[in-house]
Amino acid sequence: MAFNSFSDFIAMGGYGFYVWLSYGLSFFALIILVVNSVAKKNKILKNVEQRLAREERIKKAKNLEGTL
């Protein structure tokens, strides 16, 4: 093992702050990316549903116009 103890592992030879900060920021960025992607996907799906419903209403209105 490269480190003699767990505290040496956490300290990373004096660079622990920078190492763990970079891990933390990377993890935070990945979480933000996932949350943003899910939110955008849900927004796109909602827009598609609204568009389909609108097209269906327009189609029904045109059919009713033709019968009058």
Biopython code that builds the backbone (N, CA, C, O; Angstrom):
import numpy as np
from Bio.PDB.StructureBuilder import StructureBuilder

atoms = [
    (1, "MET", "N", (0.839, -1.175, 0.000)),
    (1, "MET", "CA", (0.000, 0.000, 0.000)),
    (1, "MET", "C", (0.886, 1.241, 0.000)),
    (1, "MET", "O", (1.933, 1.264, 0.647)),
    (2, "ALA", "N", (0.468, 2.258, -0.718)),
    (2, "ALA", "CA", (1.271, 3.469, -0.854)),
    (2, "ALA", "C", (1.213, 4.349, 0.388)),
    (2, "ALA", "O", (2.104, 5.173, 0.594)),
    (3, "PHE", "N", (0.194, 4.196, 1.213)),
    (3, "PHE", "CA", (0.037, 5.034, 2.404)),
    (3, "PHE", "C", (0.148, 4.163, 3.643)),
    (3, "PHE", "O", (-0.290, 3.012, 3.639)),
    (4, "ASN", "N", (0.737, 4.710, 4.713)),
    (4, "ASN", "CA", (0.931, 3.957, 5.952)),
    (4, "ASN", "C", (-0.329, 3.897, 6.802)),
    (4, "ASN", "O", (-0.504, 2.958, 7.578)),
    (5, "SER", "N", (-1.204, 4.879, 6.669)),
    (5, "SER", "CA", (-2.432, 4.901, 7.457)),
    (5, "SER", "C", (-3.538, 5.588, 6.660)),
    (5, "SER", "O", (-3.309, 6.182, 5.607)),
    (6, "PHE", "N", (-4.725, 5.482, 7.198)),
    (6, "PHE", "CA", (-5.863, 6.109, 6.539)),
    (6, "PHE", "C", (-5.724, 7.630, 6.544)),
    (6, "PHE", "O", (-6.088, 8.293, 5.573)),
    (7, "SER", "N", (-5.199, 8.179, 7.637)),
    (7, "SER", "CA", (-5.020, 9.637, 7.695)),
    (7, "SER", "C", (-3.991, 10.103, 6.676)),
    (7, "SER", "O", (-4.115, 11.202, 6.137)),
    (8, "ASP", "N", (-2.968, 9.281, 6.398)),
    (8, "ASP", "CA", (-2.014, 9.613, 5.332)),
    (8, "ASP", "C", (-2.708, 9.587, 3.968)),
    (8, "ASP", "O", (-2.415, 10.400, 3.091)),
    (9, "PHE", "N", (-3.618, 8.650, 3.812)),
    (9, "PHE", "CA", (-4.381, 8.575, 2.567)),
    (9, "PHE", "C", (-5.226, 9.836, 2.378)),
    (9, "PHE", "O", (-5.260, 10.409, 1.289)),
    (10, "ILE", "N", (-5.904, 10.262, 3.443)),
    (10, "ILE", "CA", (-6.729, 11.468, 3.372)),
    (10, "ILE", "C", (-5.861, 12.697, 3.118)),
    (10, "ILE", "O", (-6.261, 13.587, 2.368)),
    (11, "ALA", "N", (-4.685, 12.758, 3.730)),
    (11, "ALA", "CA", (-3.793, 13.911, 3.577)),
    (11, "ALA", "C", (-3.156, 13.957, 2.194)),
    (11, "ALA", "O", (-2.798, 15.035, 1.721)),
    (12, "MET", "N", (-3.010, 12.819, 1.543)),
    (12, "MET", "CA", (-2.441, 12.734, 0.195)),
    (12, "MET", "C", (-1.093, 13.445, 0.086)),
    (12, "MET", "O", (-0.833, 14.168, -0.875)),
    (13, "GLY", "N", (-0.254, 13.228, 1.076)),
    (13, "GLY", "CA", (1.089, 13.807, 1.026)),
    (13, "GLY", "C", (1.082, 15.324, 1.075)),
    (13, "GLY", "O", (1.974, 15.965, 0.520)),
    (14, "GLY", "N", (0.093, 15.905, 1.729)),
    (14, "GLY", "CA", (0.009, 17.350, 1.836)),
    (14, "GLY", "C", (-0.868, 17.990, 0.774)),
    (14, "GLY", "O", (-1.141, 19.188, 0.837)),
    (15, "TYR", "N", (-1.305, 17.219, -0.185)),
    (15, "TYR", "CA", (-2.139, 17.749, -1.265)),
    (15, "TYR", "C", (-3.598, 17.310, -1.140)),
    (15, "TYR", "O", (-4.372, 17.447, -2.088)),
    (16, "GLY", "N", (-3.965, 16.792, 0.005)),
    (16, "GLY", "CA", (-5.312, 16.268, 0.212)),
    (16, "GLY", "C", (-6.410, 17.276, -0.058)),
    (16, "GLY", "O", (-7.436, 16.939, -0.648)),
    (17, "PHE", "N", (-6.202, 18.519, 0.373)),
    (17, "PHE", "CA", (-7.220, 19.541, 0.156)),
    (17, "PHE", "C", (-7.531, 19.678, -1.326)),
    (17, "PHE", "O", (-8.698, 19.705, -1.716)),
    (18, "TYR", "N", (-6.508, 19.764, -2.144)),
    (18, "TYR", "CA", (-6.696, 19.948, -3.587)),
    (18, "TYR", "C", (-7.273, 18.692, -4.243)),
    (18, "TYR", "O", (-8.128, 18.776, -5.125)),
    (19, "VAL", "N", (-6.798, 17.538, -3.802)),
    (19, "VAL", "CA", (-7.278, 16.273, -4.376)),
    (19, "VAL", "C", (-8.754, 16.084, -4.066)),
    (19, "VAL", "O", (-9.549, 15.814, -4.967)),
    (20, "TRP", "N", (-9.130, 16.223, -2.792)),
    (20, "TRP", "CA", (-10.518, 15.986, -2.406)),
    (20, "TRP", "C", (-11.433, 17.096, -2.897)),
    (20, "TRP", "O", (-12.607, 16.855, -3.180)),
    (21, "LEU", "N", (-10.905, 18.309, -3.001)),
    (21, "LEU", "CA", (-11.693, 19.396, -3.578)),
    (21, "LEU", "C", (-12.005, 19.108, -5.047)),
    (21, "LEU", "O", (-13.126, 19.334, -5.501)),
    (22, "SER", "N", (-11.028, 18.616, -5.778)),
    (22, "SER", "CA", (-11.267, 18.305, -7.192)),
    (22, "SER", "C", (-12.262, 17.156, -7.335)),
    (22, "SER", "O", (-13.115, 17.182, -8.222)),
    (23, "TYR", "N", (-12.158, 16.151, -6.470)),
    (23, "TYR", "CA", (-13.149, 15.071, -6.494)),
    (23, "TYR", "C", (-14.542, 15.617, -6.175)),
    (23, "TYR", "O", (-15.515, 15.264, -6.841)),
    (24, "GLY", "N", (-14.635, 16.462, -5.175)),
    (24, "GLY", "CA", (-15.923, 17.026, -4.787)),
    (24, "GLY", "C", (-16.545, 17.863, -5.891)),
    (24, "GLY", "O", (-17.734, 17.734, -6.180)),
    (25, "LEU", "N", (-15.743, 18.721, -6.507)),
    (25, "LEU", "CA", (-16.257, 19.558, -7.590)),
    (25, "LEU", "C", (-16.676, 18.724, -8.796)),
    (25, "LEU", "O", (-17.679, 19.018, -9.445)),
    (26, "SER", "N", (-15.908, 17.689, -9.090)),
    (26, "SER", "CA", (-16.263, 16.812, -10.211)),
    (26, "SER", "C", (-17.574, 16.083, -9.933)),
    (26, "SER", "O", (-18.436, 15.989, -10.806)),
    (27, "PHE", "N", (-17.718, 15.574, -8.726)),
    (27, "PHE", "CA", (-18.949, 14.883, -8.348)),
    (27, "PHE", "C", (-20.135, 15.845, -8.405)),
    (27, "PHE", "O", (-21.205, 15.487, -8.897)),
    (28, "PHE", "N", (-19.947, 17.056, -7.906)),
    (28, "PHE", "CA", (-21.000, 18.073, -7.935)),
    (28, "PHE", "C", (-21.401, 18.394, -9.372)),
    (28, "PHE", "O", (-22.588, 18.515, -9.675)),
    (29, "ALA", "N", (-20.415, 18.530, -10.253)),
    (29, "ALA", "CA", (-20.701, 18.824, -11.662)),
    (29, "ALA", "C", (-21.487, 17.685, -12.308)),
    (29, "ALA", "O", (-22.406, 17.932, -13.088)),
    (30, "LEU", "N", (-21.135, 16.452, -11.991)),
    (30, "LEU", "CA", (-21.862, 15.310, -12.545)),
    (30, "LEU", "C", (-23.302, 15.270, -12.045)),
    (30, "LEU", "O", (-24.217, 14.965, -12.809)),
    (31, "ILE", "N", (-23.504, 15.576, -10.774)),
    (31, "ILE", "CA", (-24.860, 15.603, -10.221)),
    (31, "ILE", "C", (-25.687, 16.682, -10.914)),
    (31, "ILE", "O", (-26.837, 16.447, -11.283)),
    (32, "ILE", "N", (-25.099, 17.865, -11.089)),
    (32, "ILE", "CA", (-25.798, 18.955, -11.775)),
    (32, "ILE", "C", (-26.138, 18.543, -13.206)),
    (32, "ILE", "O", (-27.233, 18.828, -13.691)),
    (33, "LEU", "N", (-25.212, 17.881, -13.876)),
    (33, "LEU", "CA", (-25.443, 17.429, -15.248)),
    (33, "LEU", "C", (-26.619, 16.455, -15.325)),
    (33, "LEU", "O", (-27.464, 16.568, -16.212)),
    (34, "VAL", "N", (-26.672, 15.511, -14.406)),
    (34, "VAL", "CA", (-27.756, 14.526, -14.397)),
    (34, "VAL", "C", (-29.096, 15.208, -14.116)),
    (34, "VAL", "O", (-30.085, 14.945, -14.801)),
    (35, "VAL", "N", (-29.126, 16.077, -13.115)),
    (35, "VAL", "CA", (-30.373, 16.767, -12.762)),
    (35, "VAL", "C", (-30.848, 17.627, -13.930)),
    (35, "VAL", "O", (-32.036, 17.632, -14.255)),
    (36, "ASN", "N", (-29.934, 18.345, -14.554)),
    (36, "ASN", "CA", (-30.283, 19.198, -15.690)),
    (36, "ASN", "C", (-30.793, 18.363, -16.867)),
    (36, "ASN", "O", (-31.761, 18.745, -17.524)),
    (37, "SER", "N", (-30.151, 17.237, -17.132)),
    (37, "SER", "CA", (-30.568, 16.376, -18.241)),
    (37, "SER", "C", (-31.969, 15.815, -18.012)),
    (37, "SER", "O", (-32.788, 15.788, -18.930)),
    (38, "VAL", "N", (-32.238, 15.374, -16.804)),
    (38, "VAL", "CA", (-33.564, 14.830, -16.488)),
    (38, "VAL", "C", (-34.624, 15.923, -16.610)),
    (38, "VAL", "O", (-35.709, 15.678, -17.138)),
    (39, "ALA", "N", (-34.319, 17.113, -16.128)),
    (39, "ALA", "CA", (-35.279, 18.218, -16.209)),
    (39, "ALA", "C", (-35.568, 18.583, -17.665)),
    (39, "ALA", "O", (-36.721, 18.808, -18.031)),
    (40, "LYS", "N", (-34.535, 18.642, -18.487)),
    (40, "LYS", "CA", (-34.741, 18.979, -19.903)),
    (40, "LYS", "C", (-35.529, 17.885, -20.618)),
    (40, "LYS", "O", (-36.380, 18.178, -21.457)),
    (41, "LYS", "N", (-35.244, 16.623, -20.285)),
    (41, "LYS", "CA", (-35.982, 15.520, -20.897)),
    (41, "LYS", "C", (-37.458, 15.614, -20.555)),
    (41, "LYS", "O", (-38.315, 15.457, -21.425)),
    (42, "ASN", "N", (-37.754, 15.870, -19.292)),
    (42, "ASN", "CA", (-39.151, 15.993, -18.876)),
    (42, "ASN", "C", (-39.832, 17.173, -19.560)),
    (42, "ASN", "O", (-40.999, 17.080, -19.938)),
    (43, "LYS", "N", (-39.116, 18.273, -19.721)),
    (43, "LYS", "CA", (-39.683, 19.446, -20.391)),
    (43, "LYS", "C", (-39.975, 19.140, -21.856)),
    (43, "LYS", "O", (-41.017, 19.539, -22.376)),
    (44, "ILE", "N", (-39.067, 18.438, -22.522)),
    (44, "ILE", "CA", (-39.269, 18.076, -23.927)),
    (44, "ILE", "C", (-40.465, 17.143, -24.072)),
    (44, "ILE", "O", (-41.290, 17.324, -24.968)),
    (45, "LEU", "N", (-40.563, 16.147, -23.196)),
    (45, "LEU", "CA", (-41.698, 15.219, -23.258)),
    (45, "LEU", "C", (-43.019, 15.944, -23.023)),
    (45, "LEU", "O", (-44.017, 15.647, -23.679)),
    (46, "LYS", "N", (-43.028, 16.889, -22.094)),
    (46, "LYS", "CA", (-44.244, 17.661, -21.834)),
    (46, "LYS", "C", (-44.622, 18.493, -23.057)),
    (46, "LYS", "O", (-45.797, 18.576, -23.413)),
    (47, "ASN", "N", (-43.630, 19.107, -23.700)),
    (47, "ASN", "CA", (-43.899, 19.897, -24.904)),
    (47, "ASN", "C", (-44.440, 19.028, -26.034)),
    (47, "ASN", "O", (-45.330, 19.453, -26.771)),
    (48, "VAL", "N", (-43.914, 17.828, -26.175)),
    (48, "VAL", "CA", (-44.398, 16.912, -27.212)),
    (48, "VAL", "C", (-45.847, 16.526, -26.932)),
    (48, "VAL", "O", (-46.675, 16.512, -27.844)),
    (49, "GLU", "N", (-46.154, 16.214, -25.682)),
    (49, "GLU", "CA", (-47.536, 15.874, -25.330)),
    (49, "GLU", "C", (-48.479, 17.036, -25.617)),
    (49, "GLU", "O", (-49.572, 16.833, -26.144)),
    (50, "GLN", "N", (-48.062, 18.253, -25.274)),
    (50, "GLN", "CA", (-48.899, 19.425, -25.536)),
    (50, "GLN", "C", (-49.107, 19.628, -27.032)),
    (50, "GLN", "O", (-50.210, 19.947, -27.473)),
    (51, "ARG", "N", (-48.054, 19.445, -27.800)),
    (51, "ARG", "CA", (-48.160, 19.622, -29.251)),
    (51, "ARG", "C", (-49.102, 18.586, -29.855)),
    (51, "ARG", "O", (-49.932, 18.914, -30.703)),
    (52, "LEU", "N", (-48.971, 17.325, -29.415)),
    (52, "LEU", "CA", (-49.859, 16.279, -29.927)),
    (52, "LEU", "C", (-51.313, 16.554, -29.558)),
    (52, "LEU", "O", (-52.213, 16.357, -30.375)),
    (53, "ALA", "N", (-51.540, 17.008, -28.333)),
    (53, "ALA", "CA", (-52.906, 17.318, -27.910)),
    (53, "ALA", "C", (-53.465, 18.473, -28.734)),
    (53, "ALA", "O", (-54.632, 18.449, -29.126)),
    (54, "ARG", "N", (-52.639, 19.480, -28.998)),
    (54, "ARG", "CA", (-53.081, 20.625, -29.807)),
    (54, "ARG", "C", (-53.427, 20.176, -31.223)),
    (54, "ARG", "O", (-54.456, 20.572, -31.772)),
    (55, "GLU", "N", (-52.570, 19.353, -31.807)),
    (55, "GLU", "CA", (-52.833, 18.862, -33.161)),
    (55, "GLU", "C", (-54.118, 18.044, -33.203)),
    (55, "GLU", "O", (-54.876, 18.122, -34.170)),
    (56, "GLU", "N", (-54.361, 17.265, -32.164)),
    (56, "GLU", "CA", (-55.586, 16.462, -32.100)),
    (56, "GLU", "C", (-56.817, 17.366, -32.001)),
    (56, "GLU", "O", (-57.831, 17.109, -32.649)),
    (57, "ARG", "N", (-56.727, 18.430, -31.185)),
    (57, "ARG", "CA", (-57.847, 19.370, -31.075)),
    (57, "ARG", "C", (-58.115, 20.061, -32.405)),
    (57, "ARG", "O", (-59.270, 20.242, -32.791)),
    (58, "ILE", "N", (-57.058, 20.445, -33.103)),
    (58, "ILE", "CA", (-57.217, 21.097, -34.411)),
    (58, "ILE", "C", (-57.869, 20.137, -35.399)),
    (58, "ILE", "O", (-58.749, 20.526, -36.167)),
    (59, "LYS", "N", (-57.431, 18.886, -35.373)),
    (59, "LYS", "CA", (-57.988, 17.877, -36.280)),
    (59, "LYS", "C", (-59.478, 17.664, -36.003)),
    (59, "LYS", "O", (-60.276, 17.571, -36.936)),
    (60, "LYS", "N", (-59.853, 17.586, -34.725)),
    (60, "LYS", "CA", (-61.262, 17.410, -34.372)),
    (60, "LYS", "C", (-62.083, 18.627, -34.783)),
    (60, "LYS", "O", (-63.211, 18.489, -35.254)),
    (61, "ALA", "N", (-61.518, 19.817, -34.605)),
    (61, "ALA", "CA", (-62.235, 21.040, -34.985)),
    (61, "ALA", "C", (-62.467, 21.081, -36.487)),
    (61, "ALA", "O", (-63.537, 21.496, -36.932)),
    (62, "LYS", "N", (-61.494, 20.660, -37.270)),
    (62, "LYS", "CA", (-61.656, 20.637, -38.725)),
    (62, "LYS", "C", (-62.712, 19.619, -39.132)),
    (62, "LYS", "O", (-63.495, 19.867, -40.050)),
    (63, "ASN", "N", (-62.738, 18.477, -38.455)),
    (63, "ASN", "CA", (-63.754, 17.463, -38.752)),
    (63, "ASN", "C", (-65.152, 17.973, -38.420)),
    (63, "ASN", "O", (-66.103, 17.693, -39.150)),
    (64, "LEU", "N", (-65.285, 18.719, -37.326)),
    (64, "LEU", "CA", (-66.587, 19.280, -36.964)),
    (64, "LEU", "C", (-67.014, 20.347, -37.959)),
    (64, "LEU", "O", (-68.201, 20.457, -38.269)),
    (65, "GLU", "N", (-66.077, 21.130, -38.465)),
    (65, "GLU", "CA", (-66.393, 22.151, -39.465)),
    (65, "GLU", "C", (-66.944, 21.512, -40.729)),
    (65, "GLU", "O", (-67.878, 22.030, -41.341)),
    (66, "GLY", "N", (-66.370, 20.399, -41.112)),
    (66, "GLY", "CA", (-66.793, 19.726, -42.333)),
    (66, "GLY", "C", (-68.184, 19.136, -42.227)),
    (66, "GLY", "O", (-68.858, 18.980, -43.245)),
    (67, "THR", "N", (-68.632, 18.804, -41.034)),
    (67, "THR", "CA", (-69.956, 18.204, -40.865)),
    (67, "THR", "C", (-71.048, 19.251, -40.770)),
    (67, "THR", "O", (-72.222, 18.926, -40.948)),
    (68, "LEU", "N", (-70.695, 20.507, -40.493)),
    (68, "LEU", "CA", (-71.725, 21.554, -40.370)),
    (68, "LEU", "C", (-72.117, 22.076, -41.672)),
    (68, "LEU", "O", (-72.970, 22.960, -41.752)),
]
sb = StructureBuilder()
sb.init_structure("model")
sb.init_model(0)
sb.init_chain("A")
sb.init_seg("    ")
for serial, (resi, resn, name, xyz) in enumerate(atoms, 1):
    if name == "N":
        sb.init_residue(resn, " ", resi, " ")
    sb.init_atom(name, np.array(xyz, "f"), 0.0, 1.0, " ", f" {name:<3s}", serial, name[0])
structure = sb.get_structure()
